[in-house]
Amino acid sequence: MTRSSVEIVSANGEYLVRVTEDDNTCEVAFSNEEFARSYAAGQSIRLNLSNDCDEMSD
């Protein structure tokens, strides 16, 4: 069983939300941190993860 995860990465002035599910990883870029956090929270709920999202990485 593959572990699903959601993380936010800050890179080059953008916030990337990285969603991993079933060995597939998708990244969605946001210029606004709050939008990124909201999207990440929604993905965490969709994936039924216990925490909202992993801490933001630099």
Buried (B, 14 or more C-beta within 10 A) or exposed (E): EEEBBBBBBEEEEEBBBBBBBEEEEEEBEBEEEEEBBEBBBBBBEEEEBEEEBBEBEE
